[in-house]
Amino acid sequence: MSTVLRVQAPSLDADRPRRLSSALTGTDRVFAVGARAVATTVLLVTGGIAFFLALQSVPTIRRYGLSFFTETGWQPEADVLGIGAVLVGTFEVAMVSLVVAFPLSVATALYISEYAPVRLRATLTSMVDLMAAVPSIIYGLWGFFLLQPHASAVALWLQRTLGWIPMFAVDADPNAATWDQSRYTASAFIAGLAVAMMVLPMACAVMRQVFGQAPQGEREAALALGSSRWGMIRTVVLPFGRGGIIGGTMLGLGRAHGETIAVLLIISPAFEVKPRILEIGTNTVSALIAGRFGEASDAQLSALLTAGFVLFLITLLINTLAAILVARSRSGAGTDA
Amino acid sequence: MATSLTPSQHRDEVDLRSLRAVQATTLRSEQEPVDHGPDQVRRRVSRATAEERFVLIGSWLAGLALAWIVCRRLMPWPGLLPLALCWFVLGLLVLAVAAALTGSATDVRDRVATGVVTSAASVVGFALLSAVVFIFARGAKALPHLNMYVDDMSGVGPRDPFTRGGILHAIVGTAIELTIAIVVTVPLGIGTAVYLTEIGGRFARVVRTVVEAMTALPSIVAGLFVYTTLIVGLGVQRSGFAASMALSVMILPIIARASEVVLRVVPAGLREAGLALGSSRWKTVWHVVLPAARPGLATALILGVARGIGETSPVLLTSGTASFVVTDPVHGVMNSLPLFIFSTVRSGEPIYITRAFGAAAVLLFCVLALFVTARLLARPVRPRRRQSLRHRRPHPDQEPS
């Protein structure tokens, strides 16, 4: 008789769920507030830069109007300021670098992900990353001292063979007994070659990553159907990596637009819209800022800031498009082809 | 059992069994001669045969020879670069013809594509190698002298030999500027990353968007911003401090974004385990998430620093140049490695240019060292043997005594 039976009926009160509180307490609240404060600071600093640049360009645009973007001269003493020439120069340098870097980076990414022995792959990947970490001034020295003599010979050859295209024309006699080498140096072409060395690793890294994600099953299917390695790459890897190819290239393009020191070392500044990329003299927005900030008055400084803001907007636009393209290719939407 | 029988016995047994069964299946009465063919050695598919290798190497050599004839004998194209370009085109041509002799059009396309991809990759490798070797080779005259690393350039003229003067002031300046930049950016950058991953919310999305957008800021514009606000606006002197502010502005978004990526891949299970054990969110972050992400965070930081150490343009606008050692970051101009390289190269004096290459070699060495460190840190840590558990295994209760 050790068990006692309960006589009373159990109370039938429904279980009420315990009230959960999601409010933070103690150190957590300090942590949340502190983290938010840090993030706000960073937001204010970084956003403040963009805001400041935008604010500074207002007086410039008000003063010079839209002709600021088309005026080619930069003559502070005559109150003529414009970024028409430097914008064109920036695009020219970026385009040359892209034309050189695009095929090379696609091929290098393909080589690393498809052709290289598996043992070497990790090493080659870090070589590409290392290439991205090499400072731009090193590439500037390389381009100026090592590449320039060879590249000017190529420029001469291009002028001789393709000189009838205005782009490859040079204001010098190509068939002179001793060719005037100095006319073929310090050009957008050579600056673009040096910048290509910086564009290449960025583009290549993105492409390699996307190529590596091409579905293994489809690769094996292509090979099992008797495709050669190139056939497999053409039908599986390249269509899958299309977004990555475009996105990576544009990411590199963003870097190419903002590059300063290598360009500044190589070019000789010229303020004119010049379609002849092989000829001496060109200018870019960043080289303009680096060359002219020292003697600038307040108004010129704000004009330089406007130029910087325009450059920032171009880079931002390119990077955003690139990020969208890369993200879309990773989610697999680019595999329809 | 059946497997151990010879084929004839096997057939007999099967015959007996089939007789007992319904006569639906007709059996093969005699063994068909099986043609095994000659003794086959399995070919290794992944490796090229000797013939393929011979054709490949031979084609490129033939291309080189043809290119030499074209560039040196037929056409007036001096220099190495035209020769290399001709070699590339003619080598591919020979390769295509050689492939067409034995294979189909598909083979030709495959060979040519392989040739294009491989040679383009080697061009890139060669370019990187040439840049590194060239910098070290041109600076070799300046590098072996000890005074290069312990002296500064004060009172050293453009004609002075390499036994006088050095780049100590540039090294010290770079170190000071980077230290300040790191002290400023690391707490801010990692704090932002922690906020974005651990707290989140609508505000976090705004912060993430802005930080990502600001990675697009060209370094020269960062320098110009600091120049306009600090130096022109607030009247701060051109100094190491201003330079490090410019560097901070430039690398802050890079570090914040890279650390966010690192923190995001910390497994959610670790976080949940920490919270389930009753620790507060702050303790979870401090004792679980951040230690788990430590190698990745270190890599992000080092890559940001490697980017900052070589940037010339922000420093060019903000620090000014000094030819002597300056240790006070707030007062007076300060030099740094990239700036020293840039200004001495521009002087055009041959000895100065060699000094600049020496400094570039030192800079490149720093970047290489940082890069290798980052790679080593990023490697997954091998699981160590649990010494503590091993010691404890003979439990006192179970010990025979």
Interface residues (C-beta under 8 A of the other chain):
Chain A: L24 G26 T27 D28 V30 F31 A32 G34 A35 R36 V38 A39 T40 T41 V42 L43 V45 T46 G47 I49 A50 F52 L53 Q56 P103 L104 S105 A107 T108 L110 Y111 I112 E114 Y115 A116 S126 M127 D129 L130 M131 A133 V134 P135 S136 I137 I138 Y139 L141 W142 F144 F145 L146 P149 H150 A151 A153 V154 W157 M197 L200 C204 S228 R229 W230 G231 I233 G254 H257 G258 E259 T260 I261 L265 S286 I289 A290 F293 D298 L301 L304 L305 G308 F309 L311 F312 T315 L316 I318 N319 T320 A323
Chain B: W77 P78 G79 L80 L81 P82 L85 T106 D107 R109 D110 A113 T114 V116 V117 T118 A120 A121 V123 V124 G125 A127 L128 S130 A131 V132 F134 I135 R138 P187 L188 G189 G191 T192 V194 Y195 L196 E198 I199 F203 A204 V206 V207 V210 V211 E212 A213 M214 T215 A216 L217 P218 S219 I220 V221 A222 L224 F225 Y227 T228 T229 V232 V249 L252 P253 A256 S280 R281 W282 K283 V285 L303 A306 R307 I309 G310 E311 T312 S313 L316 L317 P338 I341 F342 V345 R346 A356 F357 A360 L363 L364 V367 L368 L370 F371 R375
